Amino acid sequence: MFFKAYYALVIKGHIQNDQSVFIYYGDDVTSLAAISICLRMGCQVYITVKSEELKDFLLRRFPNIEPSDISSSISVSFMGTIRRRTNEKGVDIMMGILSKALVNKLVQCLAKHGHFIYISNDDLSCGDIDLNTYNCILEKSIIFHLIKLSDVFESNDVRNHIYNLLNDGISKGIVVPLPKKIYSDFEVQKAWDDLNSTINHTEKVLIKIRDESPKILAKPDRTIKALPTLYFCENGVYIIIGGLGGFGLVLADFLISRGARKIVLNSRRGLSSIYQSYCLKKWSLIKDLTVKISNDDSSNREGAEKLVKFSETLGSIKGIFNTATVLIDGLFVNQTADNFKRALQPKIYSCYNMDRISKERCPYVQYFVAISSVTSGRGNPGQTNYGMGNSAIERLCEKRRKDGLHALAIQFGPIKDVGLVADSEDNDKALRVAGMTPQAIDTCISSLEQFILQDLTIAASYVIEKQGSAASNSGKKSAVEMVSAILGVKNIDSMDPTRSLSQMGLDSLMASDIKQTLLRNYNIDISIDSIKSLTFDEIAKFAV
């Protein structure tokens, strides 16, 4: 904090001995450092604080300050105090961590040729200053300084100058340890709560891991548990194949929230929904964020190469995520070679091409992540082609790992908020086939983060549907309701309970669904041929 204070006051504000300085909100650590520097230089310091407790704290820490020099920031009475104390001249330097709304008021406190030091994370534009304030700035020849700590490190000369000031300040007693509060490693949550409180920002929060020891430790003698967090490079480019799908859009939002600022959403179909347009509009409001859409087909080598080259125009590629999926369900005997190809294209075709091209053009991508499915590990009737595609990308990830490259395949179950199951007209049917309950998308993203941090190759995240006997299923759907849902019958009362299921339009895939449902919920194992001749009168007896 002394580093920032020296940069603001000395480098930018050109502070001189015996000047007058107004520090707005003198109750944060940067302001405490600034007060220490100003007092050492014999400056008259005026301060505002939020409470009487903070005023008492400043008087104890800086005995040379007069109580009348500290005002409340809640009202604007401090402006009259400064005018009176400076004989209507105003202060030479105004410094504070400010909101844009305060700028128009505080300019009135500055003297001619004064320096306004604006410390904020937000940029200040001319549109934020009203006309009267702008005229006042011109009339008084006020100099504005927008302080960003990142600017300090861009110049070696400035950085070295501040290092010299710090060393001189330490030797003269200007730079002293800031107030601190020490917590034990069992009080981490309390330390975090205090750090985030709006009551007191005058103390540095420290966690004591162990007692000091005179001996040099070769390795830590103890550790504390901590939950790591994944962040992404703001200068890196992140490609999301299937990026305009439900999972892809949520993943993009996650990457952006964790620091990514260059995203390429790859989709062969392009924009096709209002929600997609909404997401792009929302992201367009984020400063320094670039989101591009690519329609290149990564399932062939030419398209994958175009996608990578297009992404490289934005910067260095740091991550490749494949969330694309195509479902063409059907029992194996009814599948065709074309169906298999179409199901495999967004999976292994795309991943294989991106693997090959990335090895040639950007071999050291930090993240190569493919969204797989539990159908790869557990199987699911009617989804042989889909399971094969997911299994293939998992083998590709294993190969990349052997080559020393990053790779992660995540087997997800059904997701209730976005994706194919959420978009299905018969959501319950899709879930019953898999034997799982839907998983919230935010927990899927949380699992993705933890799997990346654990450095895994193949991982799985799904929620198993609660199992139980017919007696324990009294609060759930009956066997008749489950079977009618699979058949697509909306009104159960309109059915003839004596008709066989085959007479009601049962096909082989539906029969397989019913077989799995009866086995899972009622522990009844019945053949496909027997299911075809079943009636609803007979099915109703399964719950007895």
C-alpha positions in Angstrom: 0.0 0.0 0.0 3.0 2.4 0.6 4.0 1.5 -3.0 0.7 2.8 -4.3 0.7 5.8 -2.0 4.2 6.9 -3.1 3.2 6.5 -6.7 0.1 8.6 -6.3 1.5 11.4 -4.1 5.1 11.7 -5.2 5.2 10.5 -8.8 1.8 11.8 -9.9 0.9 14.5 -7.4 4.4 16.0 -7.1 3.7 16.6 -3.4 5.9 19.3 -1.7 6.6 20.1 1.9 4.0 22.1 3.8 1.3 21.6 1.2 -2.3 20.9 2.2 -3.8 17.5 1.3 -7.4 16.2 1.6 -7.7 12.4 1.9 -11.3 11.3 1.3 -12.1 8.0 3.2 -9.0 7.9 5.3 -9.9 4.5 6.7 -8.3 2.1 4.3 -4.7 0.9 4.2 -3.7 3.0 1.2 -5.0 6.1 2.9 -3.1 5.2 6.1 0.1 5.0 4.1 -0.7 8.3 2.4 -1.3 10.0 5.8 2.0 8.8 7.1 3.9 10.2 4.1 2.0 13.6 4.2 2.6 14.1 7.9 6.3 13.3 7.5 6.6 16.0 4.9 4.9 18.6 7.2 1.7 18.8 5.2 -1.6 19.9 6.6 -3.9 16.8 6.3 -7.7 16.8 6.2 -9.5 13.5 6.4 -13.0 12.1 6.2 -14.1 8.9 7.8 -17.3 6.8 8.0 -17.6 6.5 11.8 -16.5 7.9 15.2 -14.7 4.6 15.9 -12.5 5.1 12.8 -11.9 8.7 13.8 -10.7 7.6 17.3 -8.5 5.0 15.6 -6.8 7.6 13.4 -6.2 9.9 16.4 -4.5 7.1 18.2 -2.3 6.1 15.3 -1.4 9.7 14.3 -1.3 11.9 17.5 -0.2 14.9 15.5 -3.6 15.2 13.8 -6.1 17.6 15.3 -9.6 16.2 15.9 -11.0 19.1 13.9 -9.1 18.0 10.9 -11.2 14.8 10.7 -14.7 15.1 9.4 -17.6 12.7 8.7 -17.9 11.5 5.1 -21.7 10.9 5.6 -22.5 14.6 5.1 -21.0 17.3 2.9 -20.1 19.6 5.9 -16.5 18.7 5.4 -16.4 21.0 2.3 -17.2 24.0 4.4 -14.6 23.0 6.9 -11.9 22.8 4.3 -12.9 26.2 2.8 -12.7 27.8 6.2 -9.4 26.2 7.2 -7.8 27.1 3.9 -9.2 30.7 3.8 -11.4 29.8 0.7 -8.2 28.7 -1.2 -8.8 25.0 -1.2 -6.3 22.1 -0.8 -3.3 21.5 -3.0 -3.9 17.7 -3.4 -7.1 15.8 -3.2 -6.8 12.0 -3.0 -9.2 9.2 -2.4 -10.8 5.9 -3.5 -13.9 7.4 -5.0 -17.1 6.7 -6.8 -17.7 8.7 -10.0 -20.6 10.6 -8.3 -18.2 12.1 -5.8 -15.9 13.6 -8.3 -18.2 16.5 -9.1 -18.5 17.5 -5.5 -14.9 17.1 -4.4 -13.4 19.2 -7.2 -14.8 22.2 -5.4 -12.3 21.5 -2.5 -9.2 22.0 -4.7 -7.1 25.1 -5.0 -5.8 26.5 -8.4 -3.3 24.2 -10.1 -4.3 21.5 -7.6 -3.9 17.8 -8.2 -7.0 15.5 -8.2 -5.8 11.9 -7.5 -8.5 9.5 -8.4 -8.0 5.9 -7.2 -10.6 3.5 -8.6 -11.0 0.3 -10.6 -13.3 2.2 -13.0 -12.1 4.5 -15.8 -13.3 8.1 -15.6 -14.6 9.6 -18.8 -15.7 13.1 -19.7 -19.3 11.9 -19.7 -19.0 11.3 -15.9 -18.2 15.0 -15.2 -21.0 17.6 -15.4 -20.6 21.0 -17.1 -20.2 23.1 -14.0 -17.4 20.8 -12.7 -15.7 20.8 -16.1 -15.7 24.6 -16.1 -14.3 24.6 -12.6 -11.5 22.3 -13.7 -10.6 24.6 -16.6 -10.8 27.8 -14.5 -8.6 26.4 -11.7 -6.2 24.5 -14.1 -6.8 21.3 -12.0 -4.7 18.3 -13.0 -6.5 14.9 -12.9 -4.6 11.6 -12.2 -6.2 8.2 -12.6 -4.2 5.8 -10.5 -3.9 2.2 -11.7 -1.3 0.1 -9.9 -0.7 -1.9 -13.1 0.7 1.2 -14.8 3.5 1.4 -12.2 5.2 -1.7 -13.4 5.3 -0.7 -17.0 8.2 1.6 -16.4 11.5 0.5 -14.9 12.5 4.1 -14.0 9.3 4.7 -12.1 9.5 1.4 -10.3 13.1 2.0 -9.3 12.3 5.5 -8.1 9.5 4.1 -5.8 11.9 1.4 -4.5 14.3 4.2 -3.5 11.5 6.1 -1.8 10.5 3.0 0.1 14.0 2.4 1.3 14.4 6.0 2.3 11.0 5.9 4.0 11.9 2.8 6.0 15.1 4.4 7.2 13.3 7.6 8.3 10.4 5.8 10.0 7.8 6.9 7.4 7.2 3.4 6.1 6.0 1.3 9.1 4.0 -1.9 9.4 0.3 -1.3 8.8 -2.1 -2.3 11.6 -2.7 -6.1 11.4 -4.9 -8.7 13.0 -3.7 -12.2 13.3 -5.9 -15.3 13.0 -5.1 -18.9 13.7 -5.5 -21.5 10.9 -8.7 -22.6 12.6 -10.2 -19.1 12.1 -9.9 -18.8 8.4 -13.7 -18.3 7.9 -13.8 -15.6 10.5 -10.8 -13.9 8.9 -12.5 -14.0 5.6 -15.7 -12.5 7.0 -13.8 -9.7 8.7 -11.8 -9.0 5.5 -15.1 -8.6 3.5 -16.9 -6.6 6.1 -17.6 -2.9 5.3 -16.9 -1.8 8.9 -13.2 -1.7 9.1 -10.6 -1.8 6.3 -7.7 -0.4 8.4 -6.2 -3.8 9.4 -4.3 -6.3 7.3 -5.6 -9.8 7.8 -2.9 -12.4 8.5 -3.3 -16.2 9.0 -0.7 -17.8 11.3 0.2 -21.2 10.0 2.8 -22.2 12.6 5.0 -20.7 15.3 8.2 -19.1 14.1 11.3 -21.4 14.2 15.0 -20.5 14.1 15.8 -23.5 12.0 15.4 -23.6 8.3 12.7 -26.0 7.2 13.4 -28.1 4.1 9.7 -28.5 3.6 6.6 -27.3 5.4 6.1 -29.1 8.6 2.3 -28.8 8.4 -0.4 -27.6 6.0 -4.0 -26.4 6.2 -6.8 -27.5 3.9 -7.8 -25.1 1.2 -10.2 -25.3 -1.8 -8.3 -24.3 -4.9 -9.9 -22.0 -7.6 -9.4 -22.2 -11.3 -8.6 -19.0 -13.2 -7.9 -18.4 -16.9 -5.4 -16.2 -18.7 -6.8 -12.9 -19.9 -4.5 -12.9 -22.9 -5.2 -16.5 -23.9 -7.7 -17.7 -26.4 -10.3 -20.4 -25.5 -12.1 -22.4 -28.2 -15.5 -24.0 -27.3 -16.7 -26.4 -29.9 -20.5 -26.6 -29.7 -20.1 -23.2 -28.1 -23.7 -22.0 -29.0 -25.3 -25.0 -27.4 -26.7 -24.9 -23.8 -23.6 -26.3 -22.1 -21.2 -24.3 -24.3 -22.9 -21.0 -23.4 -22.8 -21.8 -19.7 -19.1 -22.9 -20.0 -18.3 -19.6 -21.8 -19.9 -17.7 -19.0 -17.8 -19.6 -16.5 -14.5 -18.9 -18.4 -15.4 -15.2 -18.6 -16.2 -15.1 -14.9 -12.7 -16.6 -14.1 -10.7 -14.1 -16.2 -10.9 -15.3 -19.8 -11.2 -12.4 -22.2 -10.9 -14.0 -25.6 -13.5 -16.7 -26.5 -14.2 -18.4 -29.8 -17.6 -20.1 -30.0 -17.6 -22.8 -32.7 -21.0 -23.9 -34.1 -21.9 -25.1 -37.6 -25.5 -23.8 -37.2 -24.7 -20.3 -36.1 -27.1 -18.1 -34.1 -30.5 -19.7 -33.9 -32.2 -18.7 -30.6 -33.0 -15.6 -28.6 -31.0 -16.9 -25.6 -27.9 -17.1 -27.7 -28.4 -13.4 -28.8 -29.0 -12.4 -25.2 -25.7 -14.0 -24.1 -23.7 -12.2 -26.8 -25.4 -8.9 -25.9 -24.6 -9.4 -22.2 -21.0 -10.2 -22.9 -20.6 -7.2 -25.3 -21.1 -4.9 -22.2 -18.0 -6.4 -20.5 -14.9 -4.2 -21.0 -12.0 -5.8 -22.9 -13.9 -9.0 -23.7 -13.9 -10.4 -27.2 -16.3 -13.2 -28.2 -16.2 -14.4 -31.7 -18.3 -17.0 -33.5 -16.8 -19.5 -36.0 -18.9 -21.7 -38.3 -16.0 -23.9 -39.4 -16.7 -27.6 -39.3 -14.0 -29.1 -37.0 -15.1 -32.7 -37.9 -12.9 -32.4 -41.0 -9.3 -31.4 -41.0 -9.7 -28.4 -43.2 -12.4 -26.9 -41.0 -10.4 -27.6 -37.8 -7.3 -25.9 -39.3 -9.4 -22.9 -40.3 -10.9 -22.7 -36.7 -7.4 -22.8 -35.1 -6.0 -20.2 -37.6 -9.0 -17.9 -37.0 -8.5 -18.2 -33.2 -4.8 -17.5 -33.5 -5.6 -14.0 -34.9 -6.8 -13.1 -31.4 -3.8 -14.4 -29.5 -2.2 -17.6 -28.2 -4.6 -20.5 -27.8 -4.7 -21.7 -24.2 -7.7 -24.0 -24.2 -9.9 -26.2 -26.4 -13.2 -27.5 -25.0 -15.5 -29.8 -27.0 -19.1 -29.7 -25.8 -20.8 -30.7 -29.1 -23.2 -33.6 -29.3 -25.5 -35.2 -31.9 -28.0 -37.9 -30.8 -29.4 -40.5 -33.3 -30.9 -43.1 -31.1 -32.1 -46.6 -32.1 -31.4 -50.2 -31.3 -28.3 -51.5 -32.9 -30.1 -53.7 -35.4 -31.8 -50.6 -36.8 -28.7 -48.4 -37.0 -26.9 -47.5 -40.2 -23.4 -46.5 -41.1 -24.6 -43.0 -41.8 -26.2 -42.7 -38.4 -22.9 -43.8 -36.8 -20.9 -41.3 -38.8 -23.2 -38.4 -37.9 -23.1 -39.3 -34.2 -19.3 -39.6 -34.3 -18.6 -36.4 -36.2 -18.9 -33.9 -33.3 -17.2 -36.3 -30.9 -14.1 -38.3 -32.1 -13.8 -36.7 -35.6 -13.7 -33.2 -34.1 -11.5 -34.1 -31.2 -9.1 -36.0 -33.4 -8.7 -33.1 -35.8 -8.3 -30.6 -33.1 -5.7 -32.8 -31.4 -3.7 -33.1 -34.6 -3.9 -29.4 -35.6 -3.2 -28.2 -32.0 -0.1 -30.4 -31.8 1.2 -28.8 -35.0 0.3 -25.1 -34.2 -0.1 -24.8 -30.5 1.2 -28.0 -28.8 1.2 -26.7 -25.3 -2.4 -25.7 -24.8 -3.1 -25.7 -21.1 -6.6 -27.3 -21.4 -7.9 -29.9 -23.8 -11.3 -30.9 -22.4 -14.0 -33.1 -24.0 -17.5 -33.5 -22.6 -18.3 -37.2 -22.6 -21.2 -39.2 -21.3 -22.0 -41.9 -18.8 -23.2 -43.9 -21.8 -19.5 -44.6 -22.5 -18.8 -46.2 -19.2 -22.3 -47.7 -18.3 -24.0 -48.0 -21.7 -27.6 -47.2 -22.6 -30.0 -49.1 -24.8 -30.3 -47.4 -28.2 -27.2 -45.2 -27.9 -24.5 -47.5 -29.2 -23.2 -44.9 -31.6 -23.2 -42.2 -29.0 -21.5 -44.4 -26.5 -18.9 -45.3 -29.1 -18.1 -41.7 -29.9 -17.6 -40.8 -26.3 -15.5 -43.9 -25.6 -13.3 -42.9 -28.5 -12.6 -39.4 -27.2 -11.7 -40.9 -23.9 -9.1 -43.1 -25.5 -7.8 -40.1 -27.3 -7.4 -38.2 -24.0 -5.5 -41.2 -22.6 -3.1 -41.1 -25.6 -2.5 -37.3 -25.1 -1.6 -37.9 -21.5 0.9 -40.5 -22.5 2.4 -37.9 -24.9 2.8 -35.5 -22.0 -0.1 -33.2 -23.1 -3.2 -32.1 -21.1 -6.4 -34.0 -21.7 -9.6 -34.5 -19.7 -12.8 -36.3 -20.7 -15.8 -35.9 -18.3 -18.6 -38.4 -18.3 -21.8 -36.4 -17.4 -25.2 -37.9 -16.8 -28.5 -36.1 -17.8 -28.5 -32.3 -17.2 -31.8 -30.7 -16.3 -31.1 -27.1 -17.1 -29.6 -27.2 -20.6 -28.7 -29.7 -23.3 -30.4 -32.5 -25.1 -32.3 -33.9 -22.1 -33.6 -30.5 -21.0 -34.7 -29.8 -24.6 -36.4 -33.2 -25.0 -40.2 -33.3 -25.1 -40.1 -36.4 -22.9 -37.6 -35.4 -20.3 -38.7 -38.0 -17.8 -38.3 -40.8 -20.3 -34.7 -39.8 -21.0 -33.9 -39.8 -17.3 -35.4 -43.1 -16.6 -33.5 -44.8 -19.4 -30.3 -43.7 -17.9 -31.4 -44.5 -14.3 -30.4 -41.1 -13.1 -31.9 -37.9 -11.7 -31.1 -34.7 -13.5 -28.0 -32.8 -12.5 -28.0 -29.0 -12.2 -25.7 -27.3 -14.7 -23.9 -25.2 -12.0 -22.8 -28.4 -10.3 -21.6 -29.7 -13.7 -19.4 -26.6 -14.1 -18.2 -27.0 -10.5 -17.3 -30.6 -11.2 -15.4 -29.6 -14.4 -13.4 -27.1 -12.4 -12.5 -29.6 -9.7 -11.6 -32.3 -12.2 -9.2 -29.9 -14.0 -7.6 -28.9 -10.7 -7.1 -32.6 -9.8 -5.3 -33.3 -13.0 -7.5 -36.2 -14.1 -7.7 -37.9 -17.5 -11.2 -39.4 -17.3 -13.8 -38.4 -14.7 -17.5 -38.8 -14.1 -20.2 -36.6 -12.6 -23.8 -37.7 -12.3 -26.6 -38.2 -9.8 -28.1 -41.7 -9.3 -31.9 -42.0 -9.1 -33.0 -43.2 -5.7 -33.6 -46.9 -5.7 -36.4 -48.7 -3.8 -39.0 -51.4 -3.8 -42.6 -50.9 -4.9 -43.7 -50.3 -1.3 -41.1 -47.5 -0.9 -42.1 -46.0 -4.3 -45.6 -45.2 -3.1 -45.0 -41.5 -3.5 -43.6 -41.9 -7.0 -45.2 -42.6 -10.3 -47.0 -46.0 -10.7 -45.8 -48.6 -13.2 -48.8 -47.8 -15.4 -47.8 -44.1 -15.4 -44.2 -44.9 -16.2 -45.0 -47.2 -19.1 -47.6 -44.8 -20.5 -45.0 -42.0 -20.4 -42.6 -44.2 -22.4 -45.4 -44.9 -25.0 -46.2 -41.2 -25.1 -49.8 -41.6 -23.8 -50.9 -38.3 -22.2 -54.3 -39.4 -20.9 -54.2 -42.7 -19.0 -57.9 -42.9 -18.5 -58.5 -42.9 -22.3 -56.5 -46.2 -22.7 -58.1 -49.6 -23.1 -56.3 -51.6 -20.3 -57.0 -54.9 -22.0 -55.0 -54.0 -25.2 -51.4 -55.2 -25.6 -48.6 -52.7 -25.7 -47.7 -53.7 -29.2 -51.2 -52.7 -30.3 -50.6 -49.2 -28.8 -47.6 -48.5 -31.0 -44.8 -50.2 -29.0 -41.5 -50.3 -30.9 -38.2 -52.1 -30.1 -36.6 -49.1 -28.4 -39.7 -48.4 -26.3 -39.7 -52.1 -25.2 -36.1 -51.8 -24.1 -37.0 -48.7 -22.1 -39.8 -50.5 -20.4 -37.6 -53.5 -19.6 -35.1 -51.3 -17.8 -37.8 -49.4 -16.0 -39.5 -52.5 -14.6 -36.2 -54.0 -13.6 -34.9 -50.9 -11.8 -38.1 -49.9 -10.0 -39.9 -53.2 -9.3 -37.1 -55.8 -9.7 -39.0 -57.5 -12.4 -36.9 -59.0 -15.2 -39.1 -59.7 -18.3 -38.1 -60.4 -21.9 -38.7 -58.0 -24.8 -41.1 -60.5 -26.4 -43.1 -60.8 -23.2 -43.3 -57.0 -22.9 -44.9 -56.8 -26.4 -47.9 -58.8 -25.2 -48.3 -57.0 -21.8 -51.5 -55.1 -21.1 -52.0 -52.3 -18.6 -54.2 -54.5 -16.4 -51.2 -56.8 -16.0 -48.8 -53.9 -15.5 -51.0 -52.4 -12.7 -50.4 -55.6 -10.7 -46.6 -55.0 -10.6 -47.1 -52.4 -7.8 -49.0 -54.9 -5.6 
